[in-house]
Amino acid sequence: MQRECKRCLLLESAEGDMLQLIKEKIEKLSPEERASQDVYEQRLSVCKDCEQLISGMCLKCGCYVEFRAAFKDKRCPDSKGGRWKV
Ligand code: SF4
């Protein structure tokens, strides 16, 4: 049985297949849809310090944050206004 990994990204967990799938999906995003690499990394850095992150998944929305953060127009779903924005 795989253990939950609090405050880990998929990148740091054993869920490599899902990470590979997400990377492939991100590669298919158009430049208009995709956040810059700087924004992406900044968002993931915030997620890594968030108590809502479990094994790469945000408990607020059920998304894998490494996928959600790749979209230029997505926001953090935290009800207090989001921890990262567009
Ligand atoms: S609530 Fe926001 S900062 Fe926290 S894991 Fe979800 S997307 Fe990331």
Residues whose N, C-alpha, C, O or C-beta is under 5 A from the ligand:
A	BS01	SF4	V46 C47 C50 Q52 L53 C58 K60 V65 C76 P77 D78 R83
